[in-house]
Amino acid sequence: AHAKVWHLYNTSFRPTQGGQVSIALGSHWISPRRMTDHNIKECQKSLDFVLGWFAKPIFIDGDYPDSMKSNLSSLLPDFSESEKKFIKGTADFFSLSFGPTLSFQLLEPHMKFHQVESPSLRQLLSWIDLEYNHPQIFIVENGWFVSGTTKRDDAKYMYYLKKFIMETLKAIRLDGVDVIGYTAWSLMDGFEWHRGYSIRRGLFYVDFLSQDKKLLPKSSALFYQKLIESNGFPPLPENQPLEGTFPCDFAWGVVDNYVQVDTTLSQFTDPNIYLWDVRHSKRLIKVDGVVAKKRKSYCVDFAAIGPQIALLQEMHVTHFHFSLDWALILPSGNQSQVNHTVLHYYRCVVSELVRANITPVVALWQPAAPHQGLPPPLAKQGAWENPRTALAFAEYARLCFEDLGHHVKFWITMNEPYTRNLTYRAGHHLLKAHALAWRLYDERFRPSQKGQISIALQADWIEPACPFSPKDKEVAERVLEFDIGWLAEPIFGSGDYPRVMRDWLNHRSNFLLPYFTEEEKKLIQGSFDFLALSHYTTILVDWEKEDPLKYSDYLEVQEMTDITWLSSPSQVAVVPWGLRKVLNWLKSKYGDLPMYIIANGVDDDPREEQDKLRMYYLQNYVNEALKAYILDGIDLCGYFAYSFNDRSAPKFGFFRYAANQFEPKPSMQHYRTIIDNNGFLGPETLGRSCPEEYTMCTECTFLLKAVFLLNAANINLCILLIVYLKNYGDFYFVLREVLRHSINPSSWGFCLPVLVEECA
């Protein structure tokens, strides 16, 4: 029938009308369960039985696919040779229908041949292109569906539409497929066959219960309209990379959730005497009854600290952020039992970091399993639900400030308290605990230790799923206030909980949110020196209820993701522009505060040798941070990448860990390059560089004064300079100081060869 009509048009009407004729064929796409030859052949068979049944006779040779003929035998009619010639070539283009009506719903299970269906339009287009000799393809029907209860904000439909059109563009641009048109299904909601009115597939909403059945454009219609106006997805100026550098004192850091406490001492602390059995066993033999003089212990004696710091130096970071283990330091929750060995180990870690010119950034508490990162007795007594935990935290903070504060100038009280796991009562006490620790440091320790202290909040960005929907914007703001504002507003804002939060809970007759006394407000408000945030991803929110598993009745919000976004193996969306948006939101809420991105990172496939996703993530998130600094005027003071190594954060690390060895991944070198460039160098920034700053210890100052006093005596000058070099190893510092103080050039010339030899 199709062939007769095509020949009729071709012979009698095409010469005068100049049109084209084809047949619209529906198809699914299918993937192998496992990449074996058998499964691949089964996928081919599945497509043959659905699409190839009609496509092969028309586009190839006038006959059915071989897999159908061999499997169906007498059930499949035969074409005569004349019929084959009559049918072959009776299409001017390949007309394709793809969507959930055939695929995923009506396709009989036995037609899948035990393989897996997939909504991938790009692969189907490429397969048609290869299978049917590169025809022009016109997509005459494509779309998705939403629940029949969904009204005008059809985010799920909109993002499927975006995905399909993006895949069509990729098929054209990247795969060379000749796609000549695209048609969205459908114009308006209607009767969906066996599904009736239980689903909606229209770009326009139809109120079936109203008298006039008025049509209203959905979010998908507005999206499709703008897409047509742009003829696709043109590059947006805000998404273009920016060249430039951060300020010279910018903090470049890396994060380790917890430093592995390993108090194993190095071999050099062993007082025993050994002989090397060179001739026989080739081993060291301990000499009984003989010991060396016991020497004073040093921090370098801890075998685990040096290699870790060497890795940090290899990264070129200026800051290292980690959390103390409260339960390890105070097992009983108070100072009746202090683990001095662990405390000494932490003291050695921070002092050795300072010696290596790396600033330690130390968090007092971070939620973790077991017991939420609390000492077991406190966890058993109600954890943060118990107001006494706040007092215990303040005493714990005092101990840390006293013991570590001479080396630590950058403190975090609470690191990433996750509001979605907090009760209102626990959050209330947590805020007071933070404020008590901050006030204690501010009044008792800051005058002598000269450090800074604040709280680090988790701040993922929340984006309206439908950008044209006022309701989705309202929902997004509500979630931001519950996620971030809950803890941020009392500290950085008014001293009380966000008004949006209070009003929403009162509206729902939920009066569980506590009230602060005026004294507590004064305690909490302003208890910060900077604003630190952890940011990992962006979440879309919609007010329409589509997926009950991802819908929060409490906040009346549906969470979702844009299926066109890149995502990590653990399905975390990679959305760099979300970082810039959350920085601007915080600035608009709490003013022009100094900010630190205290943690930012993504998991990657450990089998992927090049960890390309992490490199892409770093490049683009740091670039968005640069845009926030340069274009938006955010007072951004530092960026910390997450995480240091796979031992403490599997799949997130810059270093692999296996067989007690740390191996750098390519992403580590990529991050180091960004640090070395202090951002992203371009033609206009290549000439800019930050002046190197040198800090000199008391002993160095004394030594150089001696040098300057003795500059008349060449030999004394030379000896003192060499002594300085052997102790402090900074040749360029000596050179600068010598020249700056105008030491006799002849004396400098006398010393130069010796100094160069010593440096070598």
C-alpha positions in Angstrom: 0.0 0.0 0.0 2.8 2.4 0.9 4.7 1.6 -2.2 1.7 2.1 -4.5 1.0 5.6 -3.0 4.7 6.6 -3.3 4.8 5.5 -7.0 1.5 7.3 -7.6 2.9 10.6 -6.2 6.2 10.1 -7.8 4.7 9.6 -11.3 1.6 11.8 -11.3 2.1 14.6 -8.7 5.8 15.2 -8.0 6.6 16.8 -11.4 4.1 19.6 -10.7 3.9 19.7 -6.9 7.6 19.1 -6.1 6.9 17.4 -2.8 8.4 14.5 -0.9 6.8 11.3 0.5 7.9 8.8 3.1 6.6 6.4 5.8 6.8 7.2 9.5 8.4 4.4 11.4 8.4 4.0 15.2 11.4 2.5 17.0 12.9 1.9 20.4 16.6 1.8 21.2 18.2 -1.2 23.1 21.6 -1.9 24.7 23.4 -5.2 25.4 23.2 -6.4 29.0 26.9 -7.3 28.6 29.1 -6.5 25.7 29.3 -10.0 24.2 28.9 -11.0 20.6 25.7 -12.9 21.4 24.1 -9.9 23.2 25.0 -7.5 20.5 23.4 -9.8 17.9 20.3 -10.0 20.1 20.1 -6.2 20.1 20.4 -6.1 16.3 17.6 -8.7 16.2 15.3 -6.6 18.5 15.7 -3.6 16.2 15.2 -5.7 13.1 11.9 -7.1 14.5 10.6 -3.5 15.2 12.1 -1.0 12.9 13.9 -3.2 10.4 10.6 -5.1 9.6 9.5 -2.1 7.5 12.7 -0.1 7.0 14.8 -2.8 5.3 12.4 -3.5 2.5 12.0 0.2 1.7 15.5 1.5 2.3 17.7 -1.5 1.4 16.6 -4.3 -0.8 12.8 -4.8 -0.8 13.0 -7.7 1.6 12.6 -8.5 5.3 15.7 -8.7 7.7 17.5 -12.0 7.7 17.0 -12.4 11.5 13.2 -12.2 11.0 13.2 -14.7 8.1 15.3 -17.2 10.1 13.3 -16.9 13.3 9.8 -16.7 12.0 10.0 -19.1 9.0 6.6 -19.7 7.5 4.9 -17.0 9.6 6.5 -14.3 7.5 5.2 -13.9 4.0 7.5 -13.8 1.0 7.9 -11.0 -1.5 8.1 -11.8 -5.1 11.1 -10.4 -7.1 8.8 -7.8 -8.7 7.3 -6.8 -5.3 10.8 -6.3 -4.0 11.7 -4.0 -6.9 8.4 -2.2 -6.4 8.9 -1.6 -2.7 12.7 -0.8 -2.7 13.5 2.9 -2.6 9.9 4.1 -1.9 10.9 6.9 0.5 12.4 10.3 0.0 13.7 10.6 3.5 13.7 8.5 6.7 10.7 9.5 8.9 11.3 8.5 12.5 9.0 8.4 15.6 10.8 7.8 18.9 9.3 8.1 22.4 7.7 6.2 25.2 4.5 5.1 23.4 6.3 2.3 21.6 9.5 2.2 23.6 9.3 1.2 27.3 5.5 0.6 27.3 4.0 -1.3 24.4 7.0 -3.3 23.2 6.4 -6.9 24.1 9.0 -8.3 26.5 9.9 -11.1 24.1 10.8 -8.5 21.5 13.6 -7.2 23.7 15.5 -10.5 23.6 16.5 -10.0 27.2 18.4 -6.8 26.5 18.0 -3.4 28.1 16.0 -0.5 26.7 17.4 3.0 26.7 16.0 6.5 25.9 19.1 7.3 23.8 18.0 9.0 20.6 21.6 9.8 19.5 22.6 6.1 19.3 19.4 5.3 17.4 20.1 8.0 14.8 23.6 6.8 14.3 22.4 3.2 13.9 19.8 4.2 11.3 22.5 6.3 9.5 24.8 3.3 9.3 22.2 0.6 8.7 20.3 2.3 5.9 23.0 4.0 3.8 23.0 7.5 5.4 19.5 8.7 4.6 18.2 12.1 5.4 16.3 11.7 8.7 13.2 13.7 9.7 12.2 13.2 13.4 8.4 13.4 13.0 7.4 12.5 16.6 9.5 12.7 19.8 8.7 13.6 23.4 8.1 12.2 26.8 5.2 12.4 29.3 4.3 13.6 32.8 1.7 12.5 35.3 -1.9 13.4 34.6 -1.9 15.5 37.8 0.9 17.8 36.6 -0.3 21.2 35.6 1.8 23.8 33.8 5.3 23.3 35.3 6.2 20.1 33.5 9.9 20.0 34.4 10.3 16.3 33.7 8.9 16.6 30.1 10.9 19.8 29.5 14.3 18.1 30.4 13.5 15.1 28.3 12.8 17.4 25.4 16.1 19.2 26.0 17.9 15.8 26.2 16.4 14.6 22.9 17.1 17.8 21.0 20.7 17.9 22.4 21.2 14.3 21.3 19.9 15.2 17.8 22.4 18.1 17.6 25.2 15.8 18.8 24.2 13.2 16.1 24.5 16.0 13.5 27.6 17.7 14.6 29.7 14.9 16.1 28.4 11.8 14.2 27.7 13.3 10.8 24.1 12.1 10.7 21.9 14.0 8.2 19.0 15.0 10.4 16.8 17.6 8.5 14.0 18.2 11.0 12.6 17.7 14.5 9.0 17.5 15.7 8.0 17.6 19.3 5.0 15.5 20.4 2.5 16.8 21.2 0.9 20.2 20.8 -1.6 19.8 23.6 -2.7 17.3 26.2 -5.2 14.7 24.9 -6.5 11.2 25.2 -3.5 8.9 25.4 -5.0 5.6 24.1 -4.7 2.8 26.7 -3.4 5.4 29.3 -6.4 7.6 28.8 -6.0 10.9 30.7 -3.6 9.5 33.3 -0.6 11.0 31.6 0.0 14.3 29.8 2.2 14.8 26.7 1.3 18.2 25.5 3.2 21.5 25.3 -0.1 23.2 26.1 -2.1 22.4 29.3 -5.7 21.4 28.8 -8.1 21.7 31.7 -10.4 18.8 30.8 -12.8 19.6 33.6 -13.4 23.2 32.5 -16.2 24.3 30.2 -14.1 25.9 27.5 -11.1 23.6 27.7 -8.8 26.6 27.7 -5.2 26.0 26.4 -2.3 27.3 28.6 1.4 27.1 27.6 3.5 24.9 29.8 7.1 25.5 30.8 8.1 23.1 28.1 6.3 25.2 25.5 8.2 28.3 26.6 11.5 26.4 26.6 10.8 25.0 23.1 9.9 28.5 21.9 13.2 29.9 23.0 15.1 27.0 21.7 13.5 27.5 18.2 14.3 31.2 18.4 18.0 30.3 19.1 18.0 27.5 16.6 19.6 25.2 19.2 22.0 25.9 22.1 24.3 28.8 21.2 27.2 29.4 23.7 26.1 31.8 26.5 28.6 34.5 27.4 28.3 33.6 31.1 29.4 30.1 30.4 32.6 31.1 28.5 35.9 30.5 30.4 37.5 33.6 32.0 41.2 34.4 32.0 42.6 36.0 35.0 44.3 35.5 38.4 43.3 35.6 42.0 44.8 38.0 44.6 48.4 37.3 45.5 47.5 36.1 49.1 44.8 33.7 47.8 44.7 30.5 49.9 45.1 27.4 47.7 44.2 24.3 49.8 43.3 20.7 49.9 41.0 18.8 52.3 41.4 15.6 54.2 38.3 14.8 56.4 40.4 13.4 59.1 44.2 13.1 59.4 45.1 9.4 60.0 46.5 9.3 63.5 49.5 7.0 63.3 51.9 7.3 66.2 54.4 4.8 64.9 57.9 6.2 65.4 60.5 6.2 62.7 63.5 3.8 62.7 65.8 6.5 63.9 64.3 6.5 67.4 65.5 2.9 68.0 68.3 3.2 70.7 69.7 -0.3 69.9 73.0 -1.0 68.2 73.1 -3.2 65.1 75.8 -4.9 63.0 75.4 -5.6 59.4 76.0 -9.2 58.5 77.5 -8.5 55.1 78.9 -12.0 54.4 76.1 -14.4 55.3 72.5 -13.3 56.1 72.9 -9.7 54.7 70.7 -8.6 57.7 71.2 -6.2 60.6 72.0 -8.1 63.8 71.1 -6.5 67.1 74.0 -6.3 69.6 72.7 -7.4 73.0 73.4 -5.3 76.0 74.5 -2.2 74.1 72.2 0.8 73.6 72.9 4.3 72.3 72.3 7.4 74.4 68.6 8.2 74.4 67.9 11.5 72.6 65.1 13.9 72.8 62.1 13.0 70.7 61.0 15.3 67.8 57.9 15.6 65.7 59.8 14.2 62.7 60.0 11.0 64.6 56.4 10.2 63.7 56.8 8.1 60.6 53.5 9.1 59.0 53.7 12.9 59.2 56.7 13.5 56.9 55.4 11.6 53.8 52.0 13.3 54.1 53.6 16.7 54.2 55.9 15.8 51.3 52.7 15.0 49.2 51.2 18.4 50.1 54.4 20.2 49.1 54.3 18.2 45.8 50.8 19.7 45.2 52.1 23.3 45.9 49.1 24.0 48.2 49.4 26.8 50.7 46.8 25.5 53.1 45.7 22.1 54.4 42.2 21.6 55.9 41.4 18.7 58.2 39.2 17.9 61.2 40.2 16.8 64.6 38.7 13.7 66.1 36.8 14.9 69.2 36.1 11.3 70.4 39.8 10.4 70.0 41.1 13.4 72.0 38.4 13.2 74.8 37.0 9.6 74.9 34.9 10.4 77.9 33.6 13.7 76.5 35.3 15.8 79.2 38.8 16.5 80.4 38.8 13.8 83.0 40.4 11.6 80.3 42.6 13.4 77.8 44.5 11.3 75.2 47.7 13.2 75.3 49.4 11.0 72.8 46.8 11.9 70.1 46.9 15.5 71.1 50.7 15.5 70.8 50.4 13.9 67.4 48.0 16.6 66.2 50.4 19.2 67.6 53.2 17.7 65.6 51.1 17.6 62.5 50.3 21.4 62.7 53.8 22.4 63.7 55.4 20.4 60.9 52.9 22.0 58.4 54.0 25.4 59.6 57.6 24.4 59.2 56.8 23.4 55.6 55.1 26.8 55.1 51.7 25.2 54.8 48.9 26.8 56.8 46.9 24.3 58.9 43.1 24.9 58.7 41.7 22.9 61.6 38.1 22.0 62.2 37.1 21.1 65.8 34.1 18.9 64.8 32.7 17.3 61.7 29.7 14.9 61.6 30.8 11.4 61.0 29.9 7.8 61.8 29.8 6.4 64.4 28.2 8.7 67.0 28.0 11.7 64.7 31.7 12.4 65.4 31.0 12.9 69.1 32.6 11.1 72.1 30.4 8.0 72.8 29.2 9.2 76.3 27.9 12.5 74.7 26.3 10.6 71.9 24.5 8.3 74.3 23.3 11.3 76.3 21.3 12.8 73.4 24.2 14.1 71.3 23.3 17.7 70.1 19.7 17.3 71.4 21.3 17.7 74.9 22.1 21.3 75.8 25.1 20.1 77.8 26.8 19.0 74.6 27.3 22.7 73.7 29.1 23.3 77.0 31.2 20.2 76.5 32.1 21.4 73.1 33.3 24.8 74.5 35.5 23.0 77.0 36.9 20.8 74.2 37.6 23.9 72.1 39.4 25.5 75.0 41.8 22.5 75.3 42.5 22.6 71.5 43.1 26.4 71.5 45.5 26.0 74.5 47.4 23.1 73.0 47.4 23.8 69.2 46.6 27.5 69.0 50.2 28.6 68.8 50.5 26.9 65.5 46.9 27.1 64.2 45.8 30.5 63.0 42.8 29.3 60.9 40.0 27.5 62.9 36.7 26.0 61.9 34.3 25.3 64.8 31.8 23.1 62.9 32.6 21.6 59.5 29.7 20.9 57.2 26.8 20.3 59.7 24.3 18.7 57.4 20.9 20.5 58.1 18.9 17.8 56.4 20.0 15.4 59.1 19.4 17.8 62.0 16.4 18.3 64.2 15.5 21.9 65.1 16.5 21.3 68.7 19.9 19.9 67.7 20.5 22.8 65.3 19.7 25.2 68.1 22.3 23.7 70.5 24.8 23.4 67.7 24.6 27.1 66.9 25.1 27.9 70.6 28.1 25.6 70.8 29.7 27.3 67.8 29.1 30.8 69.3 30.5 29.7 72.7 33.7 28.5 71.1 34.0 31.6 68.9 33.5 34.0 71.9 36.0 32.0 73.9 38.6 32.3 71.2 37.8 35.9 70.5 38.2 37.0 74.2 40.8 34.6 75.6 43.1 33.4 72.7 42.9 35.8 69.8 44.9 38.6 71.5 48.0 36.3 71.9 47.4 33.8 69.0 46.2 36.3 66.4 44.1 33.7 64.5 40.8 33.6 62.8 37.8 31.3 63.4 34.4 30.7 61.9 31.9 27.9 60.9 31.9 26.0 57.6 28.5 25.5 56.0 27.4 23.1 53.3 26.0 25.2 50.5 24.9 23.4 47.4 23.0 25.5 45.0 19.2 25.1 44.6 17.9 26.1 41.1 14.2 26.4 40.0 13.5 23.4 37.7 11.3 25.6 35.5 13.0 28.9 35.1 9.8 30.6 33.9 7.8 29.5 37.0 7.3 31.9 39.9 6.2 28.9 42.1 9.5 27.1 41.4 11.5 30.2 42.3 9.6 30.5 45.5 10.3 26.8 46.3 14.0 27.2 45.5 14.3 30.2 47.9 12.5 28.2 50.6 14.9 25.2 50.2 17.9 27.5 50.3 16.7 29.0 53.6 16.2 25.6 55.1 19.5 24.2 53.8 21.8 27.2 54.3 19.9 30.0 56.0 18.9 27.9 59.0 22.5 28.1 60.4 23.8 31.1 58.4 21.1 33.7 59.3 21.6 33.6 63.1 25.4 33.9 62.7 25.9 36.2 59.6 22.5 37.9 59.6 19.9 38.9 62.1 20.9 36.6 65.0 17.6 34.7 64.5 16.3 32.0 62.2 15.2 33.1 58.6 11.8 34.7 58.4 10.9 32.4 55.5 11.7 29.3 57.7 9.6 30.5 60.6 6.6 31.6 58.5 6.6 28.3 56.6 6.6 26.2 59.8 4.0 28.3 61.5 1.8 28.1 58.3 2.0 24.3 58.7 1.2 24.5 62.5 4.7 23.2 63.2 6.0 25.1 66.2 9.1 22.9 66.8 11.6 25.6 65.8 13.0 27.0 69.1 13.3 30.7 70.0 16.5 32.5 71.0 16.6 34.7 74.0 17.9 38.2 73.4 21.1 37.2 75.2 21.5 34.2 73.0 21.0 36.3 69.9 23.8 38.6 71.0 26.0 35.6 71.6 25.4 34.1 68.2 25.1 37.1 65.9 28.5 38.1 64.5 30.3 35.0 65.7 32.5 34.8 62.6 35.7 36.1 61.0 34.8 34.9 57.5 32.2 32.9 55.7 33.3 29.4 54.7 31.2 27.1 52.5 31.5 23.6 51.1 29.9 23.2 47.7 29.6 20.1 45.6 26.6 20.2 43.2 23.4 21.9 42.1 19.9 20.5 42.7 16.7 21.4 40.7 13.5 21.8 42.6 9.9 21.8 41.3 6.6 22.5 43.2 4.8 19.8 41.1 4.6 16.4 42.6 5.9 13.9 39.9 8.1 11.3 41.7 6.8 10.4 45.2 10.2 9.0 46.2 11.9 12.4 45.6 9.0 14.6 46.8 9.2 16.3 50.3 5.7 16.8 51.7 7.3 18.7 54.5 8.6 21.5 52.2 6.2 20.7 49.3 9.1 20.3 46.9 10.1 17.8 44.2 13.9 17.4 43.7 15.2 16.4 40.3 18.2 16.8 38.0 18.6 18.0 34.4 19.3 14.7 32.6 21.6 16.6 30.1 23.9 17.5 32.9 27.2 15.6 33.3 27.2 13.5 36.4 29.7 11.5 38.5 29.7 7.7 39.0 27.7 8.3 42.2 25.2 10.4 40.2 26.3 13.8 41.6 25.5 16.5 39.0 28.5 18.5 37.7 27.1 22.1 37.4 30.0 24.6 37.7 27.8 27.7 37.4 26.0 26.7 40.6 29.1 27.7 42.6 29.0 31.2 41.3 25.3 31.5 42.0 25.6 30.4 45.6 28.4 32.8 46.3 26.3 35.7 44.9 23.3 34.5 46.9 25.3 34.6 50.1 26.7 38.0 49.3 23.2 39.3 48.6 21.9 37.9 51.9 24.8 38.7 54.3 26.8 41.4 52.7 30.4 41.7 51.3 32.1 39.2 53.7 35.4 37.5 53.2 34.6 34.0 51.8 36.4 30.7 51.5 35.3 27.8 49.4 36.5 25.3 52.1 35.7 22.1 50.1 34.8 21.4 46.5 35.2 18.1 44.7 33.7 15.1 42.9 34.0 11.4 42.8 35.5 9.7 39.8 35.8 6.2 38.5 38.9 4.7 40.1 39.4 2.5 37.1 39.7 5.6 34.9 43.4 6.1 34.6 43.3 9.7 33.6 40.5 10.8 36.1 39.2 13.2 33.4 36.0 14.0 35.2 37.9 15.4 38.2 40.1 17.5 35.9 37.1 18.9 34.1 35.4 19.6 37.4 38.4 21.4 38.9 39.0 23.5 35.7 35.4 24.7 35.5 34.5 25.1 39.2 37.7 27.1 39.9 37.0 29.2 36.8 33.5 30.0 38.2 35.1 31.0 41.4 37.4 33.4 39.4 34.3 34.9 37.7 32.7 35.4 41.1 35.9 37.2 42.3 36.6 39.3 39.1 33.2 39.9 37.6 30.9 39.9 40.7 33.2 41.5 43.2 33.0 38.6 45.7 35.7 38.9 48.4 36.9 35.4 47.8 40.0 34.6 49.8 40.6 30.9 49.1 39.7 27.7 47.4 40.1 24.1 48.9 39.8 21.1 46.6 38.3 17.9 48.0 40.0 15.5 48.7 43.6 14.8 49.5 43.8 11.1 48.9 41.7 7.9 48.4 42.7 6.4 51.7 40.5 8.8 53.7 38.0 9.6 50.9 37.7 6.7 48.4 37.2 7.9 44.8 37.6 11.6 45.7 41.4 11.7 46.2 44.2 13.4 44.2 46.4 10.5 45.3 45.7 6.8 44.9 46.5 4.7 47.8 47.6 1.1 47.5 50.1 -1.1 49.2 51.0 1.7 51.6 52.0 3.9 48.7 50.5 7.2 47.5 50.5 7.8 43.7 49.5 11.1 42.2 46.7 11.2 39.7 46.8 13.4 36.6 44.2 15.7 38.4 46.8 16.5 41.1 49.2 17.9 38.5 46.3 19.8 36.9 45.4 21.4 40.2 49.1 22.2 40.8 49.2 24.0 37.5 46.2 26.2 38.4 47.9 26.9 41.8 51.2 27.8 40.1 49.4 30.2 37.7 47.3 31.5 40.6 44.3 31.1 38.3 44.1 31.0 34.5 46.8 32.9 32.6 46.0 34.5 29.2 47.8 37.0 27.0 46.8 39.9 29.3 47.8 38.2 32.5 51.1 36.5 31.4 53.2 39.4 32.6 51.6 39.6 36.0 53.3 37.9 38.9 53.0 38.0 42.7 56.1 39.1 44.6 57.7 36.4 46.6 57.4 37.0 50.3 60.0 35.7 52.8 59.5 35.3 56.5 62.5 35.1 58.7 62.7 33.4 62.1 64.4 34.9 65.1 67.5 32.8 64.7 67.8 33.9 61.0 67.6 37.6 62.0 70.3 37.1 64.6 72.5 35.3 62.2 72.2 37.9 59.5 72.9 40.7 61.9 76.1 38.9 62.8 76.9 38.7 59.1 76.4 42.4 58.6 78.6 43.3 61.6 81.4 41.0 60.3 81.2 42.0 56.6 84.7 43.4 56.6 86.1 40.0 57.2 85.7 37.9 54.1 86.2 34.6 55.6 83.9 35.2 58.6 81.2 36.4 56.3 81.5 33.3 54.1 81.5 30.9 57.1 78.4 32.6 58.6 76.5 32.5 55.3 77.3 28.8 54.8 76.1 28.1 58.4 72.9 29.9 57.6 72.4 27.9 54.4 73.1 24.6 56.1 70.4 25.4 58.7 67.8 27.2 56.6 68.6 26.4 53.0 67.4 29.6 51.4 70.1 30.8 49.0 67.9 33.5 47.4 67.0 35.0 50.7 70.7 35.4 51.6 71.4 36.9 48.2 68.7 39.5 48.6 69.7 40.4 52.1 73.3 40.7 51.2 72.6 43.0 48.2 70.0 45.0 50.2 72.5 45.8 52.9 75.2 46.7 50.4 77.9 44.4 51.6 81.3 45.0 50.0 81.0 43.5 46.5 84.5 42.0 46.7 83.5 40.1 49.9 80.4 38.8 48.1 82.4 37.8 45.1 84.8 35.9 47.4 81.9 33.9 48.9 79.9 33.3 45.8 81.7 30.1 44.5 81.6 28.5 47.9 77.9 29.3 48.4 77.0 28.0 45.0 78.8 24.7 45.8 77.1 24.4 49.1 73.7 25.0 47.5 74.4 22.3 44.9 
